[in-house]
């Protein structure tokens, strides 16, 4: 038996060569209550970072106070700030309102190389005994507001503010958006801000906004019932368009996507994402919008269908003319869907997971969440980040795969992943996928947007994981599968895990945040909840909610990554400290192929006999942490056996074969990410 170090075996899996890699700094600000998070980030060519965040209480970024006035109320406020490459806050604009009114940040997008835009829901309080601190200006009454409150309502006014800044912090443009509901007499019932808005712009400056449409005022008054005749869209108290007018049907909370001309001069197009569903009982837990350079509009939504334990399939229709629809099997309650529209908001196609494989005996609860979409225009690829939660009542022995709508199986359960699609015709083709290599489970639950970036055959995804995070060449082993941590996983476009790093946290309330990539620099955002996080040699402490940003530099990001198939040398062995069995080199008695493999391997017995139990040969499979389980080799011809490992994560495994004489032979197997081609 030949032994070498385990480190060599791990290094053989990764093509990340030794380069300049380090954390420059990690900083942030703390908040009390729920008001602390960084919603999104934007970078410029000089490596400066622009953040859109929320705060409550009296937070500071180093020596810079986010809200430099004295107040005795702590509702949620918004901060817009510029951070230098060395972590200094160069300027900030705060928006904070008394009277417990919230001002919640939602989205931020770059505008070329000179400016950025952001969207914030603003609750302007009454002028009585309260204030509004608006972008570093104290407003004392209605006459001081940037837009007058026409109704002079004692309850204040509700707006969605669209703000444009140059990189020096100058406010270039701002608009205030509202939606009103029209009753049967044509009168506006009330004006409201846009719930959960997300936006993006095309190259011509047109603005696309998705909103969570609350088109039901109460149980008796709704668009669906015909009492409400439609909705009006208002910009700066000017009506720019009326939509719906009772000419269609859509379920409660169906997202609405809107297209405005540059500077919100007029409303060019509008549509609800979903026309109808079987029982009108659906809810939208999230929606997110991105526009590619060809003015294709991507809307990501998570749809909630009421009625856990239903015994029938229900259908959501996206476009009744084009026939785009998807179904909810029984016991499926939340489901992610991505819809692509043309610039005129005509739907092209949709992508979703087929959650029909459940355990009917246990009423399995199945969820899927779509988080972010990114593009690589050189390779014509589309990347989608998601989390699939199959529930704790699933048949864990027989239930792992999640088929796409085309039937392609994805072996994941309670995991975060990246799907890679290629646009080759009328529908996208699933080319590959990569699963976050967590020992127990992983998710991407957070307040942020933009958790997925891609460049040069690399996909960067930040997620939360439970137990060990196994990254080739940088394996992070915890003491318990229930321990919580954050980590960055790097995939190539074929779905291989090619690198990454963990940063340990403890509180399950800590959440992964946004990612921004500029040349060789990654900005990683996260929320710490009464917790610590370590970035290299830097440790941050989270007091209540601590909104953190870490700056990571890797000069390898400047070049295109080239994947090299890991070598298969069964003599690279070490059994120390990890509980892995000693390996003997398989002699002429056996041959195993293919190795590396993607789904299954074949064991050909040239001489001798395997130990047979219950009609099949028995073997043992051990992973790199020492976890061992019995597997069965299924007969597949004279002296030939197959071992199906399609549902296992990409990793190194050790297969131990036992003969009738009691001898054992162990070989290293290299499981690669499965790639499905049409």
N, C-alpha and C positions, 0 to 999 in steps of 0.2 A: 504494500500500500504506500502510495506516495502522497505527501502532504505539503501544501504551501499555505500561504496566508489567505484568510477569507477576504481580506482587503483587495487582493489581486483579482479575486473572482468578481467582486462588485465593480471594480474599476473597469473590468472588461466589458461591462454592460453599457457604458456611457461613452459618448464621443465628446463630452465636455472636456476639452483639454485645459491644462493649467493656464489661466489667464488672470488678468487683473480683475478681481472680484472682491467687493467690499461694500459695507454700509458706511456712507458718509455721515449720516445723522438720522435721528428719529426724534420727532417733536410732536407737540399737539396742545390741546386745551381741554380743560375739564368742565363738566356741567353737572348740575344737580338735576334729579328727576330724569325725564325721558328726553330732554331737549338737547342731547349731545350727540352729534354725528356729522361726518363730512359726506355730503350727498354726492358730489362729483368733483372732478379735477380736469384741468386743461393745462397744457404746457405751451411754451413758445420756443423759438429756435435757439434762444440763449440758455435754455434749461430752467427758466423760471416756472413756478407752479402757481396756478390760479385755482383757488378752492371756493366751493359753494357749500356752506355748512350751517348747522343749527346749534344753538347754545341756549342755556338757561342759567340763572344765577349770575355770578360775577367772574367769568372765566378770563384768562389771559394767555397769550402766546408769548412765553418768556416775559419780557418787560412790557409788552404791548397789551393793553386792556382792550378787549373786544367791544365793550360798551362803556366808554369812559364818562358815564354820568352816574349819579347816585339815584337809586330807586329802591323801592321796597316790595316790588312785585317781580315774580320770576316766571312769566310765561315764556313760550318758545320764541326765540328771535333768530334772525338770519344774519350771517356774516359772509361777506364777499371779500377776498383778500388775495394779495400777491405775496408769494414766498420766494425768496432768492435761492440760488443753487446751494448756498451754505446754510439755509434754514432760517434766515432772518425774515420777519414780516415787514415788507417794504411799505405797504399801505393796506388799509382795510376800510370797508364800508359796512356799517351795521344798520339793521332795521329792527326796531323793537317797539312794542306797543304795550301800554298799561292796560288796566281793566281786564287782565287775564285773557286778552285777545292774542291769538297765535299768528305768527308770521312764518310760514313753513316753506323751506326751499325744496324745489322739486327737480330741476334739470339745468344743465349747463352744457353749452356747445361752442366750439371755436368758430369764428367768422374769418376765414382766411388766416393770414399771418400777422394781423394787426389788431384784432379785437375779439371779443367773445360776448355771448349772450347768455342770460340765465332767466329762469322763471320761478317766481315766488308767489305763493298765495298770501295776500295781505288782508288782515282784519284791522280796519281803522276804527279806533275806539271813539266813544262819544267825546265831545269837547268839554265835558263836565268833570273836572278834577283829575283828568288823566292826560296823557301825552302820547305823541308818536315820534320816536326818534328815527327819522327816515334818511338813510344814507348820510349819516353824520350831521344832520340838521334837525334841531328840535322844533317840532310843530306844535303849536298851542291851541289851534282852533281850526274850524273848517276853512277859513280863508287862507290859512297857511299851507293847505295840502296841495300837492302838485296837480291834483284834479279835484274839482269841487264835488261835494256830495250833493247831488241835485235834490235828493229827497229830504235832506236834513234829518235823517232818521235818528231817533234817540238810541237806536241799537248800533249805530255806526254804519260802516259800508264795507262790502266784501268785494275784493278785486283779485284778479291774477295779474301781477305785474310782470311785464316783459322788459328786461333791462339790458342795454348794450353798453359795454365799457371798452375803451381802448386799454392798451397794456400799461398805461400810466395811471389808470384809475379814473379818467375823465368819463363822465356819463354822456354818451353820445346820443342816446335815444331811449325813451321809455314810453310804454303804452300800458293801458289798464283795461283788461278784458273781463267781460261778464257774459253770462247767459241768462235769458229770461224765459219764462214759460207763459204761453199765450192760451187764454181760456176761450170758450166758445163765442164770446163777444168780441174777441180780438184784443182784449186788454192784457197787459203784462201782470202776472200774479206777483212775481217778485224777481229781483235780480240776485245772482249768485256768482261766486267765482267758479273756475273750472276745477272740478274734483280730480285729484291725482293726474295733473297734466304732464305730458312729455312732448318734446318738440324737436324738430330738426329742420334744416334748410337745404334746398337744392342749389346748384351752381348759379342759377338765375336770381337767387334771393327770395324765392317763394318760401313761405313758412308753413310747415305741416305740424299740426297739433293734434294729439289724441287726448281725450278726456273720458273720465268715467261718468257716463250720462245718467244722472239721477232724474230720469224722466217720469217720475211718479212722485207727486207731492205728498199724498197720503194713500190710505187704502181705498179711498173712494174716488180720487181724482187722478187720472193718469192719461198719458198719450194713448196707451193701448185701449182704454175704455172709451176714447173719443171725446172726453171732457176737455182735455188739453188739445188745442189745435196745432201746436208746434212749438218751436223754440226760436228765439231771436238771439243773434250774436252781436255783442256791443263792444266797440273799441273806443275808449275815451268818450263814453256817453254818446257815441254815434253808432246807429244800427248799420252794420255792414252786410247783413244777410239774414233771411228767414228760411228755416229748413223744416222739413218733415211735413208740416201742414196736413197731417192725418192721411198721407197718401201711401203709407206702408205699414209694416208691423215689425216690431222688434221687442225682444224680451227686456224685462226690467234690468237696469244697470248695463246694458250692452254698450261697449265703448263706442265713441263717435270720433272719427278722424276728420279733420278740417284742413282745407288748403286756403291760405291767404296770400294775396299779392304782397310784394315787398312793402314793408312799413305798414302792413295791415290796411292798405287802401280799400280793399274789397275782399269779400269772401268768394273764392273761385269755385270751390267744390266742397261737398260734405256728404258723408254717408255713415251709417251705423255698421259696425263690423259684422253683426249677426242679425239676420232678418227675423228669425223666429226660432222657437224650440217647442217641443211637444207639449210641455205643460206650463210654460212661461215662468218657471221657477229657477232662474239662473242668476248668478251674481258674479261680479268681476272683482277679483282680489288684487289684480295689478294689470297695468298696461304700459307698454314702452314702445317708442317710435324711433326709427333710424331711417335715413335716406342715403342711398348710395350715389355715386357720381353720375349714374345714368337716370337719376330721378325716379328710381324704383323705391317705393315706400314699404318698409318692413314694420309690421305691428306685432308685438309679442303680448299675449294676454294669458292669464290663468283664469279659467272659467270654473265657477262653482255651481254644481247642480244640487239642489236641495233633495233630500229624501234618501239618506243612507239606508241601505237595505232594500232598495227598489228591486222589483222582480222583472223589470222590463227595460229594454234598451231605449234610450232617448237620443234625439238627434238635434244638433244645432246646425242651422243653414246659414252659410256665409253669403251665397249669391244663388238665388233660386233659378236664375236664367242660365248661368254657367254650370250649375250643378255642384258647386263646392259645398261640402258639408262634412261633418264628422259626428261620431256617435259616442255616447256614454253607456258602457255596459253596466249592469247592476252592480251596486256597491262602490262604483267609482264616483267620487265627489268632486275632486279638483283635477283639472287637466290643462296642460299647457298647449298652446297653439300659436304658430307663426304664420301670418298671412302676408303675402306680398301683393302690393297694388301698383298699377301704373300711375303716372303722374296725374292722371285725371281721376284717380281713386277707383278705377275698375280692377277687381281682384284678378290676379294671375293664377295663384296656387296657394295651397296651405300645407303645412307640415305639422304633424302631431304624433304622439305616441299611441299605439294601440294597447290600451290597458285591459284587454278582454281576458287575459290569462290571470285568473284569480283562483283562490281556493273557495269554492262555493259552500263547502261544509263549515268554514269558519267565518264567512262573511267578510272576507279580506278587504281592508281599506286601502285604496290605491290613489296616490297623488303624483302629479308631475308638474314641475314649475320651470318655465322658460325665463331666463334672466337677461341675456345680452346676445347681440348678433354683431359680427365683425366681418370684414371683407378683405380678400387679397385679389386685387384686380389683375395682377400679372398672371396668376394661375386660374382665374375665374372661379375661385372657391368662396364659399359662404360658411362661416363658423357660428355655431349655436351652443351656448352654455345652458345647462339644465341640471336640475336635481330631480331624481325620482325616488319617492318614498313609498315603498310597497307595504308598509305597515308591519306591525308586530304579530299579526294573526295569520300571516301567510304560511304556506307550507314551505318551510325553509329548506327541506331536503330536495324538493322537486320543483321549486318555483324560483327561478332567477331571471330568465330572459324577458326582455321587454321588446316586442316587435315594433318596428316602424309600420306605417300604413302600407308599405310595399311588402311587408312580411319579413324583412331582414331582422334577425334576432340580435339583441344587444344584451350580453350577460351582465346585468347590473341589478342590484337591489339595495335601496337606501344609500345611493351613491350620487356624487356629482360627476359630470362628464362633459366632454366637448364632442359635438357631432360635426363632421366635415361633409359639405354638400358641394357638388359641382353643377352649375347651370349649363346643361347641354341641350335643352329643348324646352318644351312647354312645362316640364316638371323638373325639380332638382333631383339629382341622383345622390344617394348616400354613398360616399366613397370610403370613409373610415370613421373611426371614433376613438376616443381615449378616455379612460376612467381614472379619476383621482385614486392613487394607490394607497388607500387607507385600510388599515387592518380590520376595522369594524365598520364604520360608515362615514359619510361626508355629506356636507350640504353647503349651499351658498346663501344662507339666510342673512340678510343685512339690509341696512337702510340705503345703501349706496346704489349708484348706477355705474355702468361701464366697468364690469369686473372681468372683461375679456379683451385682450389685444393680441395682434398677430403681426409678425414681421419676419422675413427671411427664413421661411420654413420653420418658424417657431410659433407656438400658441402659448400664451401666458394666462393662467387662470389661478385666482386666489380663492381658497375655500376654507371651511372649517372641517376638521376631521376628528374622529374619535379613535383612540388607540394609536398604533404606530402609523407613521407616514413613510412608506417605503419608496424612496427615490434612488435609482441606481447611482452608486458612488457617494450617496449622502443619506444613508438610511438612518432614520430617527426612531429609536426604540423607546417606548414608554413603559411604565411599570404596570399599567392596567389598560385594558381595552376600552374602559369608560373614561379615561382621561381625555381632555379636550385640548385641541391645539389649532393653530392657524398654519397655513402653509401655502407656498407658491409652487404649483406644478407646471412644468414646461413640457409640452408635447411637440413633436414634429407634425407635419401635415398628414402623415400616415397614421397618426394616433399613438406612436411610440412615446413612452415617458422617457425623455432624454435628459432631464435635470429638474432642479428645483431646490427648495429649502423650506424647512419648518421653522416656526417660531412659536414656542410653547406658551400657552395661556392656561388658565385654570377655570375661570368662571364660564359656565355654559351660556351666559348672557353676552359674552364677548362675541363680536360679529366681524367677519371679513368685509372689506370695503372695496373701494374703486382701485383701478390700476391705470396709470398713465405711462406711456412709453415714448421716449424721445431719444433717438440715436442709441447711445450706450447706457441710458439712465432709465431706471424703473422707479416710479413713485407708488408705494404701496400704502393704501389707507386701511384703517381698521378701527373698531370701537372696542375699547377695554371697559369692562364693567367690574369695578373693585378688583382689579387684577394687575398682574405684571406681564410684560412681554419683552423678550430679549431678541434684539436684532444684532447678530454678531457680538461685539463687545459692548453694545449699548442696551441698557435696560430702562424701560419706561414703567412707571407705576400709574395705574388708573384709579383715581379717586372718584367714586360715583361713576359717571360716564366720562371717559377720557377719549377724545377724538384724536387719533394718532396718524401721523404720516412718517414713513421711513423712505429714505433715498438710497437706492441700491445701484451700484455701478458695475457693469460687466462689459469689458471692451469686446467680448465675443459677439455682442448684439449688433455690432457694426457690420458683421459679415453674414452671409447666408449659411445656415447650418446644413451640413451634409451628414445624413445618417449612414453609419457603418454597421453592417450586421455583426452582432456580437459573436466572437469566436466560440466554438464548442470544443473545449479541451477538458475531457473528463479527468485529467490529471491535476487540474487546478482545484485543490481540495483543502479544507480545514475543518476540523471537528471540534475545535476548542471553544468553550464558553457558551455556545449557542444551542447545545443539545442536538446537533445534527449528527446522524449516524456516520460511522466511518465508511468510506467508500472503497469498494474494490472495483477494479477495471473489469468490465464485462469481457469475458473471453469469447472464444469461438462458439460457445454454447448459445449465445444470444446475439441478436442484432436489433437495434431500435431505430426507427426512422419515422417521419423526418425529425431532425433535431438541429436547429431550433424548429418549433412547430407553432401553429396558430390555433388549432382546434383540437386535434387528437393525434396520438402516436400509435404506431404498430410495433408489437414485440414479436419477433420471429424466433422460435426456439429451434436451434439447429441440432442440439443433442441434449439428453437429459430430460427430466420431467419437472413441471411446476407443481407446487402443492395446490390441490384442488379442494375447495370447500363449497358445498351447496351448488355443485355443478360448474363453478367458475373459479379461475385462479385468483389467489389473494396476493395483494402487494400492499406496501405502505408508502404514503406520500408525505414528505416532510417539507415545510417551507423554511425560509431563511431565519425565522424567529424560533425555530425548533418545534413549532406546532405540528403534530403528527396525526394522520388519520388513515384509516384503512380504506383502500380502494379495491375494486374488482376488475380483473382483466377479462373482457368478454370474448369468448371463442369467435374467431373470424376466419376459419379455414384450418387445414391440417397444420398443427404446430404454430399457428398464428393467432395472436390476441390483439385486441384494440383497447385503448384507454382513452375515453372521451373526457377532455378537460376544457371544453368550450366555455363553461361557466366560471372558470377560474381567472383571477386577475393576471395581468402580465407580470411575470416574476421568474425567479429561479426556483426550481423544485428538485427534490431528491427522491427518486423512485427506487424503492428496495423490493427486489423480487426474491421470493423464498422458494427453494426447491424441495422435492420430496425427501432429500437426504438431510434437510435442515440447514443447508448452506444458504447464505443470503448474499446477493449481489446488488450494489447500489450504483446508480448512474445519475448524473446531473442532467436535468431537462431545462431547456430555456423556452419559456412561453412568451411569444410575441403577441402584439396587439393584432386582433383579427381585422382584415380589410376585405370589404365586400365590393366587388365590381360587377357592373352589368355589361 
